[in-house]
Amino acid sequence: MDPVEGCGSPRGRCPWARFSSWLECACVVTFDLELGQAIELVYPQDVKLTEKEKTSICYLSFPDSYSGCLGDTQFSFRLRHSVGRRGSKVREDVYNRDAPPTLQTETAHFFGYVYFRQVKDISVKRGYFQKSLVLVSRLPYTHLFHSLLQIIAPEFFEKLEPCLEAVCNGIDQWPSPVPGLTLNLPVMGVVLQVRIPSKTDKPGGSPVRQTAKENLLPAPTLLPTIHELDLFKCFQSVLVHLQMFWELMLLGEPLVIMAPSPTVSSETVLALVSSISPLKFCCDFRPYFTIHDSEFKEYTTRTQAPPNVVLGVTNPFFIKTFQNWPHVIRLGETKMAGDLPKQVKVKKLSKLKSLDTKPGIYTAFKTFLHKDKILIKRLLKGIQRKRPSEVQSAILRRHLLELTHSFIIPLERYMASLMPLQRSVTPWKTPPQVRPFSQDEFMSTLDHTGPQLTSVLKGDWIGLYRKFFRSPNFDGWYRHRHKEMTQKLESLHLEVICDADLVSWTKDKSEVEIVDLVLKLREKLVKGRRLQLKDEALDKLDSFINSTITSLPGDLQRVLSAR
């Protein structure tokens, strides 16, 4: 059943329930001569944004004056939402259970997807029409939402509010995003066909295929991905430094991207964060960050070490602000050296001083592994042969995926060895616990089952693992895997309880022991439903609980029935 159905409303579901499974709201931000950036419209109108959230959305929805963006510009941002705000817990749990970790809904942040228009307009006092249409969501569906904006924003700037209202009502008719399903999403006479990735997908598998069984008119526009970026376009001026960037992301190092526009800034940050996929990036990241951001002071204080965050900025003022940060990448517009993009060079941090600092990678970081020269040659040759960008991106994505897999597989293999044997799970004892993770024990496995089995890259893999263990990414990965394994043990324990001869066990037990068993089994039943165990096993357990209660004296029956 669709998790948004059955809320008791006249339409048979909650108002805006389907809309809110995709978007939090749509905002229109305009420039007011007296107020500066201001929210002109929020839709649906009953969405409650705090003043802090509204202020953040206003400042993050316009390029700063240094970017000089004329015409139409698209970019993304990410902001921390106010304390106490909750989404639909049930719906998010159902979605997150089956979604890949990298595509799960955000619990503490919103993504903003922006379509900004700035054109000359003599009817306006400042001489320019400046407005942004912003889609706010908890979902990291960058490609889908920017594709959606390309359809609706040009029309919106012509017809304004009625257009936005019609679009939002249309989105409220969409099916909810369910991992593993291919969906048809109609909007303004176009049908977007997308497949929602599932955690069971084979990494690097084939893109969405059109469903032949449906005769749709108009014919759907296929989006090959809902979230992937053009990696090659993002990295073409830093191809020779890919290994460094991958390691910086893996280790969750503090990093600033200084870019010429919010588009370059946001795409580069999102591309970097995705470079360690399928591992989830567990640090904070801001694709576009401004001096007006509510976390500006928190992230720029000099009284403590820089936080584990990746920031994308465009204001040259930040050069002085981030002089104490260990890694700063200054990007310019891509320049060609003959028929190849000019590669940005690594420079000393001490040279990061003036506002007119040249493009460069300002860091003292030394990579643990050697770079893959064969990959770089292949990509550079691809440029000379005019290989399509999507093919170059696929080569790049495959390389990064294999590199991350080579790093993670030994950890996954060791983690699996910490799982108690299935035969140690019995119905009459609490389930055994996952053994503690020992870094030294893990290191001792690397000689025989290390990354050298799947990767040709040489270097200090052990040093890389040791540093990874101190990063938020290891902590996030370990907590996620430990939770999964603990739930697996709970499921196994429930299954053996369901298969046990509980009736025989109760024959010689006192009423106190039987009541205690009933209460414990009820707790297990609730847990089993949450873990989605087989219905027949849970029904069997439920039936046993009910028959056991009816065999007890009336006063105990009433007490247990009332609980």
VENPEZI-V25267 format. One record per backbone hydrogen bond with DSSP energy under -1.0 kcal/mol. NH is the residue of the N-H (numbers start at 1). CO is the residue of the C=O. If there is no record, write none. Layout:
nh=NH co=CO
nh=NH co=CO
This chain:
nh=5 co=2
nh=6 co=12
nh=12 co=9
nh=14 co=4
nh=17 co=14
nh=20 co=16
nh=22 co=19
nh=23 co=19
nh=24 co=136
nh=25 co=136
nh=26 co=43
nh=27 co=134
nh=28 co=41
nh=29 co=132
nh=30 co=38
nh=31 co=130
nh=32 co=36
nh=36 co=32
nh=38 co=30
nh=40 co=28
nh=41 co=28
nh=43 co=26
nh=47 co=44
nh=54 co=50
nh=55 co=51
nh=56 co=52
nh=57 co=53
nh=58 co=54
nh=59 co=55
nh=60 co=56
nh=61 co=57
nh=67 co=64
nh=71 co=118
nh=73 co=116
nh=75 co=114
nh=77 co=112
nh=79 co=110
nh=81 co=108
nh=85 co=82
nh=92 co=88
nh=93 co=89
nh=94 co=90
nh=95 co=91
nh=96 co=92
nh=97 co=93
nh=99 co=95
nh=103 co=100
nh=106 co=138
nh=110 co=79
nh=111 co=137
nh=112 co=77
nh=113 co=135
nh=114 co=75
nh=115 co=133
nh=116 co=73
nh=117 co=131
nh=118 co=71
nh=119 co=129
nh=121 co=127
nh=124 co=121
nh=127 co=124
nh=129 co=119
nh=131 co=117
nh=132 co=29
nh=133 co=115
nh=134 co=27
nh=135 co=113
nh=136 co=25
nh=137 co=111
nh=142 co=140
nh=144 co=226
nh=145 co=141
nh=146 co=142
nh=147 co=143
nh=148 co=144
nh=149 co=145
nh=150 co=146
nh=152 co=148
nh=153 co=149
nh=156 co=152
nh=157 co=153
nh=159 co=155
nh=160 co=156
nh=163 co=160
nh=164 co=160
nh=165 co=161
nh=166 co=162
nh=167 co=163
nh=168 co=164
nh=169 co=165
nh=170 co=166
nh=171 co=167
nh=172 co=168
nh=173 co=170
nh=174 co=171
nh=180 co=196
nh=181 co=178
nh=183 co=194
nh=185 co=192
nh=187 co=190
nh=190 co=187
nh=192 co=185
nh=193 co=221
nh=194 co=183
nh=196 co=181
nh=199 co=98
nh=201 co=198
nh=205 co=202
nh=216 co=214
nh=221 co=191
nh=223 co=193
nh=231 co=229
nh=234 co=230
nh=235 co=231
nh=236 co=232
nh=238 co=235
nh=241 co=238
nh=242 co=239
nh=245 co=241
nh=246 co=242
nh=247 co=243
nh=248 co=244
nh=249 co=245
nh=250 co=246
nh=251 co=247
nh=253 co=248
nh=255 co=309
nh=256 co=327
nh=257 co=311
nh=258 co=329
nh=259 co=313
nh=265 co=261
nh=266 co=262
nh=267 co=263
nh=268 co=264
nh=269 co=265
nh=270 co=266
nh=271 co=267
nh=272 co=268
nh=273 co=269
nh=274 co=270
nh=275 co=272
nh=277 co=274
nh=279 co=276
nh=284 co=308
nh=286 co=310
nh=289 co=312
nh=293 co=290
nh=296 co=293
nh=299 co=295
nh=300 co=296
nh=309 co=307
nh=310 co=284
nh=311 co=255
nh=312 co=286
nh=313 co=257
nh=318 co=315
nh=319 co=316
nh=321 co=317
nh=322 co=318
nh=323 co=320
nh=325 co=322
nh=328 co=362
nh=329 co=256
nh=330 co=360
nh=331 co=258
nh=337 co=340
nh=340 co=337
nh=342 co=335
nh=344 co=237
nh=347 co=361
nh=351 co=348
nh=352 co=349
nh=353 co=351
nh=357 co=354
nh=360 co=330
nh=361 co=345
nh=362 co=328
nh=363 co=347
nh=363 co=361
nh=370 co=458
nh=373 co=371
nh=376 co=372
nh=377 co=373
nh=378 co=374
nh=379 co=375
nh=380 co=376
nh=381 co=377
nh=382 co=378
nh=383 co=379
nh=384 co=380
nh=385 co=381
nh=386 co=383
nh=387 co=382
nh=392 co=388
nh=393 co=389
nh=394 co=390
nh=395 co=391
nh=396 co=392
nh=397 co=393
nh=398 co=394
nh=399 co=395
nh=400 co=396
nh=401 co=397
nh=402 co=398
nh=403 co=399
nh=404 co=400
nh=405 co=401
nh=406 co=402
nh=407 co=403
nh=408 co=404
nh=409 co=405
nh=412 co=408
nh=413 co=409
nh=414 co=410
nh=415 co=411
nh=416 co=412
nh=417 co=413
nh=418 co=415
nh=419 co=416
nh=424 co=421
nh=425 co=422
nh=435 co=418
nh=442 co=438
nh=443 co=439
nh=444 co=440
nh=445 co=442
nh=446 co=443
nh=449 co=445
nh=450 co=446
nh=453 co=450
nh=454 co=451
nh=455 co=451
nh=460 co=368
nh=461 co=459
nh=464 co=460
nh=465 co=461
nh=466 co=462
nh=467 co=463
nh=468 co=464
nh=469 co=465
nh=470 co=467
nh=471 co=468
nh=475 co=471
nh=476 co=472
nh=477 co=473
nh=478 co=474
nh=479 co=475
nh=480 co=476
nh=481 co=477
nh=482 co=478
nh=483 co=479
nh=484 co=480
nh=485 co=481
nh=486 co=482
nh=487 co=483
nh=488 co=484
nh=489 co=485
nh=490 co=486
nh=491 co=487
nh=492 co=488
nh=493 co=489
nh=494 co=490
nh=495 co=491
nh=496 co=492
nh=497 co=493
nh=498 co=494
nh=499 co=495
nh=502 co=500
nh=505 co=501
nh=506 co=502
nh=509 co=506
nh=514 co=510
nh=515 co=511
nh=516 co=512
nh=517 co=513
nh=518 co=514
nh=519 co=515
nh=520 co=516
nh=521 co=517
nh=522 co=518
nh=523 co=519
nh=524 co=520
nh=525 co=521
nh=526 co=522
nh=527 co=523
nh=528 co=524
nh=529 co=525
nh=530 co=526
nh=531 co=527
nh=533 co=528
nh=538 co=534
nh=539 co=535
nh=540 co=536
nh=541 co=537
nh=542 co=538
nh=543 co=539
nh=544 co=540
nh=545 co=541
nh=546 co=542
nh=547 co=543
nh=548 co=544
nh=549 co=545
nh=550 co=546
nh=552 co=549
nh=557 co=553
nh=558 co=554
nh=559 co=555
nh=560 co=556
nh=561 co=557
nh=562 co=558
